[in-house]
Amino acid sequence: MDATIDQDFVIDRLSHYEMVVPEKSLAPRSLQVRAYKELYAYDEMYKLLQKAATYWDNFFIYTQVTAEQPSLDKWEFIPYTRDSYAWTQQISVLWAVIQGASVQSPEQRKTTLEDYQGRISQISSPQKLSGTDAFCKPEVIERQRVISGKTVEVLFNYAPMGEEHFLIVPKEHRTDFRELQEGEFVEALHWADKIVTHYVHQGFTCYLYHKTGAIAGQTVPHWHLHVVIVKPEKDLKEKLHVAWRMLVGARPLPPAELSEHVHKLQLELQDLSK
Ligand SMILES: [Zn+2]
């Protein structure tokens, strides 16, 4: 893609990151937040994703990390609309994840750009200071914790969808991305980066995503970043298997197996805390 043509589709730009209507996208009206200078500036990524979040109340934020594309500096923001069934949207996005994004024509991108330029930001819901969800329960955190950060916990998902499956959650209750604080997001990305680097070097592929809103498939009302580690899928059957687990969930591990696995990961990843 010619960089100068791409400039026409920029919605907002900070000193290192920009928000654009991408050439390739997973769904209509998707946005992309990406670095245009080689530097990690997760605070800027947070600001741009939060801006995108003011336009919608249900969305899915996604990236894929592989040995060829080993960094977290490009994310897709996929809105979910109320005008069609949530399931059909989820299946359509998952299909695009496994089959690859589709190319948008300049005309389609221009329509999306104009749509955003004409939009008015929504006022987000007031913050709740505490919750009764799983990630507000100390016993759940205790059972699944692999790494404890300053403002976030890195947990192992009790029903892993891939070879490994981590959940990064803020220690404080935040219902969804709109309530998440900048420092918590930056720290979550810091740990996600260390984890994906660890696995990408071993040849794994990592899917990272978080959901806001029931229509987008958010089930636990406490923000969590999924980090799913999978073997590079070679054929469609394997890809569909991963997609199916991402969509409908996976089998929970028995308590003894969970405890053993969490302990193994604590040892394997202890150097990441240094
Ligand atoms: Zn909570």
Residues whose N, C-alpha, C, O or C-beta is under 5 A from the ligand:
A	BS01	ZN	G131 D133 F135 C136 H173 R174 P221 H222
